[in-house]
Amino acid sequence: MATEKIIVDADNRVAFRNQVDYCVGTGRLGLALTEEYLKELEYVQDKIGFSFIRGHGLFSDDVSIYHEYEENGETKVEYNYTYIDRIFDSYLRLHIRPYLELGFMPGQLASGTQTIFYWKGNTTPPKDYRKWTDMVIALLKHLKGRYGEEVTGWPIEVWNEPNLPGFWYKADMEEYFKLFKETFNAIKAYDSRFKVGGPAICGVKDAEWTQAFLEFCRKEGLRPDMITRHHYTVEFPERIGHCDYSKLEDSEMRFANLQSTRDIVDSFEEYKGMPIHLTEFSTSYTPKGVIHDTNINAAYLARQLSRLGDVNEAYSYWTFGDVFEEQGVPDSLFHGGFGMVAAGNIPKPTFWTFYFYKQLKLFGQDCVYRDDDAVLVKGDAGYAGILWNIDGDEVTREIELPAAEDGEYTLITQTVDETCCNPLKLWHDLGEPAYPTKNETELIKSGAQPAVNSSIIKAEGKKIKLSIVIRRNGVVYYTIRKRNATPDRGYDYEKVLSFH
């Protein structure tokens, strides 16, 4: 078993922007009308607590906002906010706000019939740009009237992945730029406080689109509030039956790709330093990507979360839960869904990676150490850190920390790995029930919790020495704090254990 050492200087400071709880993704917004969806979101919000939520389908027909009708030989427009109010009311009740992705096209406003997904989101430009911008502004006015001025702080993104022909008819760059210009100008004319971004690209020709988008904005005198893009980290999948199998890409190559976007933005003097939002990120980009349910997904994303803030102001995991229907209703409990939580509020290993990073953020903001497999922060109470092991042999990290004083310290570790927190294996060993019973669900959920261990460490010479084992595909969250013992009169822990 390999041993690796970490020696920490308490006065050292390492750049580390931990925005793990800024935003999370969801399937189409209409799914928020279902009970299971809200149960999963409530669980995620209770344990992690994201600030914003972003999903598709704000203007799709199932949300039913846009309607045309004939009256006296004239085509008129009316809006219906019944469902969107119900959806956003649920979000705010769970202390999460919408990150408004403007799309897809209402059927009656669409210039064509091309759709995407099982639920047929229309992906063609508007037949009338004035009706499109009128609809956008009418919605913003309605939201402001219902929820108040806070709505101006809800970020806005124009469309989704227009560089892919499935999401934007023919991936027509010039037509998307027109959509962005008309939308951006209309929103800013209504209320300049709204933050509006784009081009929400994913993968294909990302550098070309980013460069051309900023050149267009410069030419038209537009200043987006943020540049948005997506970030997935697997090779093209192999489809077998209902499942997609993909190999993970090299982490450094993916980080370099993110840096290339930062470099392009900063090459424009007027846009230098403009925030970049990853409005979607994950490993696999398909809702049947079986890697999503695994421990290696959790370990790989631990490294991603340690560095995504280096060049991005914000990043949003796709998605919080497995209520998702892009390729149809899920066929089984563990089907490779995007969610960090499976049906029945079963947390996948990846859920705990996000939970650990949220705990790290709450513990302290001063990062004192970071490497490819570790991050450590200092807070008022002591130290907290995360260790991970991506598909490697078991490793021991020996950590030396400065102590304010000698004496006893309490080490708490929470471990997620293939041995102690592996709901996928438990489900597999049970026979892979597609639709588990209530008892089976509770059993699987019980096997989806971190293993918690504690020990007392004695500091000597004002130094604390820890030894933590990280097994293959493991993620470990640990805290070390000064121990303050307050026993009851006559209570002797060692005597209790030896009494018989």
C-alpha positions as CSV (number, residue, x, y, z in Angstrom):
1,M,0.0,0.0,0.0
2,A,1.4,3.4,-1.1
3,T,2.0,6.1,1.5
4,E,1.9,9.8,0.6
5,K,2.7,12.7,2.9
6,I,1.1,16.1,3.3
7,I,2.9,18.7,5.5
8,V,0.7,21.8,6.1
9,D,1.8,25.3,6.9
10,A,-1.0,27.0,8.7
11,D,0.0,30.4,7.3
12,N,0.0,29.1,3.7
13,R,-2.9,30.2,1.5
14,V,-3.9,28.4,-1.7
15,A,-6.3,29.8,-4.3
16,F,-9.5,27.8,-4.1
17,R,-13.0,29.0,-5.0
18,N,-15.6,26.5,-3.7
19,Q,-18.9,27.3,-5.4
20,V,-20.3,23.8,-5.0
21,D,-23.7,25.1,-3.9
22,Y,-24.3,27.9,-6.4
23,C,-26.5,26.0,-8.8
24,V,-27.7,22.5,-9.7
25,G,-29.4,21.2,-12.9
26,T,-32.8,19.6,-13.4
27,G,-34.7,17.9,-16.1
28,R,-37.4,20.0,-17.8
29,L,-39.2,22.3,-15.5
30,G,-42.6,20.6,-16.0
31,L,-41.3,17.6,-14.0
32,A,-41.5,19.8,-10.9
33,L,-45.2,19.2,-10.9
34,T,-44.6,15.6,-9.8
35,E,-44.4,14.4,-6.2
36,E,-41.2,12.3,-6.6
37,Y,-39.4,15.2,-8.1
38,L,-40.2,17.5,-5.2
39,K,-39.3,14.8,-2.7
40,E,-35.8,14.4,-4.2
41,L,-35.3,18.1,-4.4
42,E,-36.3,18.6,-0.8
43,Y,-33.8,15.9,0.3
44,V,-31.0,17.6,-1.7
45,Q,-31.9,21.0,-0.4
46,D,-32.0,19.8,3.2
47,K,-28.6,18.1,3.0
48,I,-26.7,20.5,0.6
49,G,-28.8,23.6,-0.1
50,F,-28.2,25.0,-3.6
51,S,-28.9,28.7,-4.4
52,F,-30.2,28.2,-8.0
53,I,-31.7,25.5,-10.2
54,R,-31.5,25.4,-14.0
55,G,-33.5,23.3,-16.3
56,H,-34.9,23.1,-19.9
57,G,-38.4,23.8,-21.1
58,L,-39.4,27.1,-19.6
59,F,-41.4,27.9,-22.7
60,S,-42.1,24.4,-23.9
61,D,-45.8,23.5,-24.4
62,D,-46.1,21.3,-21.3
63,V,-45.6,24.4,-19.1
64,S,-48.2,26.1,-21.4
65,I,-47.2,29.8,-21.1
66,Y,-47.6,31.0,-24.8
67,H,-51.0,30.8,-26.6
68,E,-52.2,32.3,-29.9
69,Y,-55.9,32.6,-30.7
70,E,-58.0,34.2,-33.5
71,E,-60.4,37.0,-32.7
72,N,-62.2,39.0,-35.4
73,G,-59.8,37.7,-38.0
74,E,-56.8,38.8,-36.0
75,T,-54.2,36.6,-34.4
76,K,-53.7,37.6,-30.8
77,V,-51.5,36.3,-28.0
78,E,-52.2,35.5,-24.4
79,Y,-50.0,34.0,-21.6
80,N,-50.8,31.4,-18.9
81,Y,-48.7,31.3,-15.8
82,T,-50.6,28.6,-13.9
83,Y,-47.9,26.0,-14.1
84,I,-44.8,28.1,-13.9
85,D,-46.2,29.8,-10.8
86,R,-46.7,26.4,-9.2
87,I,-43.2,25.3,-10.2
88,F,-41.5,28.4,-9.0
89,D,-43.5,28.5,-5.8
90,S,-42.3,25.0,-5.0
91,Y,-38.7,26.1,-5.7
92,L,-38.9,29.1,-3.4
93,R,-40.5,27.0,-0.7
94,L,-37.4,24.8,-0.9
95,H,-35.1,27.8,-0.7
96,I,-33.9,27.6,-4.3
97,R,-34.2,30.1,-7.1
98,P,-34.5,29.6,-10.9
99,Y,-31.6,30.1,-13.2
100,L,-33.7,31.1,-16.1
101,E,-32.8,29.2,-19.3
102,L,-34.8,30.8,-22.1
103,G,-36.1,27.9,-24.2
104,F,-37.4,25.9,-25.9
105,M,-39.8,27.4,-28.5
106,P,-43.6,27.3,-27.9
107,G,-45.2,25.3,-30.8
108,Q,-47.4,28.2,-31.9
109,L,-44.4,30.6,-32.0
110,A,-42.0,28.2,-33.7
111,S,-40.8,28.6,-37.3
112,G,-40.4,24.9,-37.8
113,T,-41.3,21.5,-36.5
114,Q,-38.0,20.1,-35.3
115,T,-38.1,18.8,-31.8
116,I,-35.8,17.0,-29.4
117,F,-36.3,14.5,-26.6
118,Y,-39.1,12.2,-25.6
119,W,-41.1,15.3,-24.5
120,K,-40.6,17.1,-27.9
121,G,-39.0,20.4,-27.0
122,N,-39.2,22.6,-30.2
123,T,-35.7,23.7,-31.2
124,T,-36.4,26.1,-34.1
125,P,-36.1,29.9,-34.1
126,P,-39.2,32.0,-33.5
127,K,-41.4,32.9,-36.5
128,D,-41.7,36.4,-35.1
129,Y,-38.8,37.8,-32.9
130,R,-41.0,40.6,-31.6
131,K,-43.5,38.0,-30.2
132,W,-40.6,36.1,-28.7
133,T,-39.2,39.1,-26.9
134,D,-42.7,40.2,-25.8
135,M,-43.2,36.8,-24.3
136,V,-39.8,37.0,-22.4
137,I,-40.5,40.5,-21.0
138,A,-44.1,39.6,-20.1
139,L,-42.8,36.7,-18.1
140,L,-40.1,38.8,-16.3
141,K,-42.8,41.4,-15.4
142,H,-45.1,38.7,-14.1
143,L,-42.3,37.1,-12.0
144,K,-41.3,40.5,-10.6
145,G,-44.9,41.2,-9.7
146,R,-45.2,37.9,-8.0
147,Y,-41.9,37.5,-6.2
148,G,-40.6,41.1,-6.0
149,E,-37.3,42.8,-6.9
150,E,-35.3,39.7,-6.0
151,V,-36.2,38.4,-9.4
152,T,-33.6,40.8,-11.0
153,G,-31.0,38.6,-9.3
154,W,-32.1,35.5,-11.1
155,P,-29.5,34.8,-13.8
156,I,-30.7,34.4,-17.4
157,E,-29.2,32.2,-20.1
158,V,-30.4,32.5,-23.7
159,W,-31.2,29.0,-25.1
160,N,-29.3,25.8,-24.6
161,E,-26.4,24.3,-26.7
162,P,-27.1,26.1,-30.0
163,N,-23.9,24.8,-31.4
164,L,-25.5,21.3,-31.6
165,P,-28.0,20.9,-34.5
166,G,-30.4,18.8,-32.3
167,F,-30.8,21.8,-29.9
168,W,-30.9,24.6,-32.4
169,Y,-32.0,24.1,-36.0
170,K,-29.0,23.4,-38.2
171,A,-26.8,24.8,-35.4
172,D,-27.2,28.1,-37.3
173,M,-24.7,30.5,-35.6
174,E,-25.9,33.7,-37.2
175,E,-29.5,32.9,-36.3
176,Y,-28.5,32.2,-32.7
177,F,-26.6,35.5,-32.5
178,K,-29.8,37.2,-33.7
179,L,-31.8,35.5,-31.0
180,F,-29.2,36.5,-28.4
181,K,-29.1,40.2,-29.5
182,E,-32.9,40.6,-29.7
183,T,-33.3,38.9,-26.3
184,F,-30.5,40.7,-24.6
185,N,-31.5,44.1,-25.8
186,A,-35.1,43.6,-24.8
187,I,-34.3,42.5,-21.3
188,K,-31.8,45.3,-20.7
189,A,-34.3,47.8,-22.0
190,Y,-36.9,46.5,-19.6
191,D,-34.5,46.3,-16.5
192,S,-30.8,46.6,-16.9
193,R,-30.3,44.8,-13.5
194,F,-31.0,41.4,-15.0
195,K,-27.8,39.4,-15.7
196,V,-28.0,37.8,-19.1
197,G,-25.5,35.4,-20.7
198,G,-24.8,32.9,-23.4
199,P,-24.0,31.2,-25.7
200,A,-24.5,28.0,-23.6
201,I,-22.4,25.8,-25.9
202,C,-21.4,22.2,-25.4
203,G,-18.4,20.5,-26.9
204,V,-18.5,20.8,-30.7
205,K,-16.5,23.8,-32.0
206,D,-16.5,25.4,-28.6
207,A,-13.6,27.6,-29.3
208,E,-14.9,28.7,-32.6
209,W,-18.3,29.6,-31.2
210,T,-16.9,31.4,-28.2
211,Q,-14.6,33.5,-30.4
212,A,-17.3,34.3,-32.9
213,F,-19.9,35.1,-30.1
214,L,-17.6,37.7,-28.5
215,E,-16.7,39.2,-31.9
216,F,-20.4,39.5,-32.6
217,C,-21.1,41.1,-29.2
218,R,-18.2,43.6,-29.7
219,K,-19.5,44.5,-33.2
220,E,-23.0,45.0,-31.9
221,G,-21.9,46.8,-28.7
222,L,-23.3,44.1,-26.4
223,R,-21.8,43.3,-23.0
224,P,-23.1,40.0,-21.7
225,D,-23.0,39.6,-18.0
226,M,-21.4,36.1,-18.2
227,I,-20.2,33.6,-20.7
228,T,-21.9,30.2,-20.4
229,R,-20.8,26.8,-21.5
230,H,-21.0,23.1,-20.6
231,H,-18.4,20.6,-19.5
232,Y,-18.6,16.8,-19.8
233,T,-15.7,14.5,-19.4
234,V,-16.2,11.2,-21.2
235,E,-15.5,9.7,-24.6
236,F,-18.3,8.9,-27.1
237,P,-20.4,6.2,-25.4
238,E,-21.2,2.6,-26.5
239,R,-24.9,1.8,-26.4
240,I,-25.8,-1.7,-25.2
241,G,-29.5,-2.3,-24.6
242,H,-30.8,0.6,-22.5
243,C,-27.3,1.6,-21.3
244,D,-24.5,3.9,-22.4
245,Y,-20.9,2.9,-21.5
246,S,-18.2,5.6,-21.7
247,K,-14.5,6.0,-20.7
248,L,-13.5,8.9,-18.6
249,E,-11.3,11.5,-20.3
250,D,-8.0,12.7,-18.8
251,S,-8.7,15.3,-16.1
252,E,-5.9,17.6,-17.2
253,M,-7.1,17.6,-20.8
254,R,-10.5,18.7,-19.6
255,F,-9.1,21.4,-17.3
256,A,-7.1,22.7,-20.2
257,N,-10.2,22.9,-22.3
258,L,-11.8,25.1,-19.6
259,Q,-8.7,27.2,-19.5
260,S,-8.9,27.7,-23.3
261,T,-12.3,29.3,-22.9
262,R,-11.0,31.6,-20.2
263,D,-8.1,32.6,-22.5
264,I,-10.4,33.4,-25.4
265,V,-12.6,35.6,-23.2
266,D,-9.6,37.4,-21.7
267,S,-8.2,38.0,-25.2
268,F,-10.9,40.6,-25.7
269,E,-9.9,43.7,-23.7
270,E,-13.5,44.8,-23.1
271,Y,-14.5,41.3,-21.9
272,K,-11.4,40.4,-19.9
273,G,-12.3,38.9,-16.6
274,M,-16.0,38.4,-17.5
275,P,-17.5,35.6,-15.4
276,I,-17.8,32.1,-16.9
277,H,-20.6,29.9,-15.8
278,L,-20.6,26.2,-16.4
279,T,-24.4,25.8,-16.6
280,E,-24.0,22.1,-17.0
281,F,-21.2,19.7,-16.0
282,S,-20.9,16.0,-15.3
283,T,-19.0,13.0,-16.5
284,S,-21.3,11.3,-19.0
285,Y,-23.6,13.5,-21.2
286,T,-26.4,10.9,-21.6
287,P,-29.2,10.1,-19.1
288,K,-28.3,6.4,-19.5
289,G,-24.6,6.9,-18.7
290,V,-24.1,4.0,-16.2
291,I,-21.0,5.7,-14.7
292,H,-23.3,8.2,-12.9
293,D,-24.3,5.5,-10.4
294,T,-20.7,4.4,-9.5
295,N,-18.1,5.3,-6.9
296,I,-15.6,6.2,-9.5
297,N,-18.0,9.0,-10.6
298,A,-17.8,10.3,-7.0
299,A,-14.0,10.2,-6.9
300,Y,-13.5,11.7,-10.3
301,L,-15.9,14.6,-9.5
302,A,-14.1,15.2,-6.3
303,R,-11.0,16.3,-8.3
304,Q,-13.3,18.3,-10.7
305,L,-14.8,20.2,-7.8
306,S,-11.4,21.0,-6.4
307,R,-10.5,22.9,-9.5
308,L,-13.6,24.0,-11.4
309,G,-13.6,27.3,-9.6
310,D,-10.1,28.2,-10.8
311,V,-11.3,29.7,-14.1
312,N,-15.1,29.6,-13.7
313,E,-17.2,31.9,-11.5
314,A,-19.9,29.2,-11.1
315,Y,-20.7,25.6,-12.1
316,S,-23.9,23.6,-12.0
317,Y,-24.0,19.8,-11.8
318,W,-26.4,18.1,-14.2
319,T,-28.6,17.0,-12.3
320,F,-29.9,16.8,-8.7
321,G,-32.3,13.8,-9.2
322,D,-33.2,11.0,-11.4
323,V,-36.7,12.2,-12.3
324,F,-35.7,12.8,-15.9
325,E,-37.2,12.0,-19.3
326,E,-35.0,13.1,-22.2
327,Q,-34.9,9.6,-23.6
328,G,-38.1,8.4,-22.0
329,V,-39.2,7.3,-18.6
330,P,-36.4,5.5,-16.7
331,D,-36.6,1.7,-17.0
332,S,-35.0,0.8,-13.7
333,L,-33.8,2.1,-10.3
334,F,-30.1,2.4,-11.3
335,H,-30.3,3.2,-15.0
336,G,-27.4,5.6,-15.4
337,G,-29.5,8.7,-14.7
338,F,-27.8,12.1,-14.3
339,G,-29.1,12.6,-10.8
340,M,-27.0,12.6,-7.6
341,V,-30.1,11.0,-6.0
342,A,-32.0,8.0,-7.3
343,A,-35.7,7.2,-6.8
344,G,-36.8,6.8,-3.2
345,N,-34.2,9.4,-2.2
346,I,-31.3,7.0,-2.4
347,P,-28.2,9.1,-2.4
348,K,-25.6,7.9,-5.0
349,P,-21.9,8.1,-4.0
350,T,-21.6,11.3,-6.1
351,F,-24.2,13.0,-3.8
352,W,-21.8,12.7,-0.9
353,T,-18.9,14.3,-2.9
354,F,-21.1,17.4,-3.2
355,Y,-22.2,17.1,0.4
356,F,-18.6,16.9,1.6
357,Y,-17.6,20.0,-0.5
358,K,-20.6,21.9,1.0
359,Q,-19.4,20.9,4.5
360,L,-15.9,22.0,3.6
361,K,-17.3,25.4,2.6
362,L,-19.1,25.8,5.8
363,F,-16.1,24.8,7.9
364,G,-13.7,27.4,6.6
365,Q,-12.7,29.6,3.6
366,D,-8.9,29.5,4.0
367,C,-7.4,26.8,1.8
368,V,-4.0,25.8,3.2
369,Y,-3.3,22.8,0.9
370,R,-4.4,21.4,-2.4
371,D,-3.0,18.7,-4.8
372,D,-4.5,16.4,-7.4
373,D,-6.1,14.2,-4.8
374,A,-6.6,16.4,-1.8
375,V,-7.9,19.8,-0.6
376,L,-7.6,21.1,3.0
377,V,-9.0,24.2,4.6
378,K,-8.5,25.9,8.0
379,G,-11.4,27.3,10.0
380,D,-12.0,28.7,13.5
381,A,-12.6,25.2,14.8
382,G,-9.5,23.5,13.3
383,Y,-9.0,21.8,9.9
384,A,-11.2,20.0,7.4
385,G,-10.3,18.3,4.2
386,I,-11.3,15.9,1.4
387,L,-9.2,13.1,0.0
388,W,-10.0,11.0,-3.0
389,N,-8.6,8.0,-5.0
390,I,-9.6,7.7,-8.6
391,D,-9.4,4.1,-9.7
392,G,-6.1,3.5,-7.9
393,D,-4.7,1.0,-5.4
394,E,-5.4,1.7,-1.7
395,V,-3.3,4.6,-0.5
396,T,-2.5,6.1,2.9
397,R,-2.2,9.9,3.3
398,E,0.0,10.9,6.2
399,I,-0.9,14.5,7.2
400,E,1.1,16.7,9.5
401,L,-0.8,19.8,10.8
402,P,0.3,22.6,13.1
403,A,-1.6,22.7,16.5
404,A,-2.3,25.8,18.5
405,E,-1.5,23.8,21.6
406,D,-0.6,20.2,22.6
407,G,-3.3,17.9,23.9
408,E,-6.1,15.8,22.6
409,Y,-7.8,16.4,19.2
410,T,-10.8,14.6,17.7
411,L,-10.5,13.2,14.2
412,I,-13.8,12.4,12.4
413,T,-13.8,10.7,9.0
414,Q,-16.7,10.1,6.7
415,T,-15.9,7.6,4.0
416,V,-17.6,6.8,0.7
417,D,-16.1,4.0,-1.4
418,E,-16.9,0.6,-3.0
419,T,-16.6,-1.2,0.3
420,C,-18.7,0.9,2.7
421,C,-21.1,3.0,0.6
422,N,-22.0,1.3,-2.6
423,P,-25.8,1.2,-3.2
424,L,-25.2,0.0,-6.8
425,K,-23.5,-3.2,-5.6
426,L,-26.2,-3.8,-3.0
427,W,-28.9,-3.4,-5.7
428,H,-26.9,-5.7,-8.0
429,D,-26.5,-8.4,-5.3
430,L,-30.3,-8.2,-4.6
431,G,-30.9,-9.2,-8.2
432,E,-31.1,-5.7,-9.8
433,P,-34.8,-5.2,-9.1
434,A,-36.1,-2.6,-11.6
435,Y,-38.9,-1.5,-9.3
436,P,-37.8,-2.3,-5.8
437,T,-40.3,-2.7,-3.0
438,K,-40.5,-0.2,-0.1
439,N,-38.4,-2.6,2.1
440,E,-35.8,-3.1,-0.7
441,T,-35.6,0.7,-1.2
442,E,-35.0,1.2,2.5
443,L,-32.4,-1.5,2.6
444,I,-30.5,0.0,-0.4
445,K,-30.8,3.5,1.1
446,S,-29.2,2.2,4.4
447,G,-26.3,1.0,2.3
448,A,-25.9,4.4,0.7
449,Q,-24.5,6.2,3.7
450,P,-20.9,7.2,4.5
451,A,-19.0,5.1,7.1
452,V,-18.3,7.4,10.1
453,N,-15.2,6.8,12.2
454,S,-13.6,8.7,15.1
455,S,-10.4,8.7,17.0
456,I,-8.5,10.8,19.6
457,I,-5.2,12.2,18.3
458,K,-2.6,13.6,20.7
459,A,-0.7,16.6,19.6
460,E,2.9,16.8,20.6
461,G,5.3,19.6,19.9
462,K,2.4,21.6,18.6
463,K,2.0,19.1,15.7
464,I,-0.9,16.8,14.8
465,K,-0.1,13.7,12.8
466,L,-2.9,11.9,10.9
467,S,-3.0,8.7,8.9
468,I,-6.0,8.2,6.6
469,V,-6.6,5.3,4.2
470,I,-8.4,6.0,0.9
471,R,-9.5,2.8,-0.8
472,R,-10.0,2.5,-4.6
473,N,-12.6,5.0,-5.9
474,G,-12.9,6.4,-2.4
475,V,-13.8,9.9,-1.1
476,V,-13.0,10.8,2.5
477,Y,-14.1,13.9,4.3
478,Y,-12.3,14.5,7.6
479,T,-12.2,17.1,10.4
480,I,-9.7,17.6,13.2
481,R,-10.7,19.8,16.2
482,K,-9.5,20.4,19.7
483,R,-11.2,17.9,22.0
484,N,-13.0,19.3,25.0
485,A,-14.0,16.5,27.3
486,T,-17.0,17.2,29.7
487,P,-17.8,13.9,31.4
488,D,-20.6,13.5,33.9
489,R,-19.6,12.9,37.5
490,G,-18.4,9.4,38.0
491,Y,-18.4,8.5,34.2
492,D,-15.3,6.7,33.1
493,Y,-15.4,5.5,29.4
494,E,-12.6,3.0,29.8
495,K,-14.2,1.5,32.9
496,V,-17.5,1.3,31.0
497,L,-15.9,-0.8,28.3
498,S,-14.1,-3.1,30.7
499,F,-17.0,-3.6,33.1
500,H,-18.4,-7.2,33.1
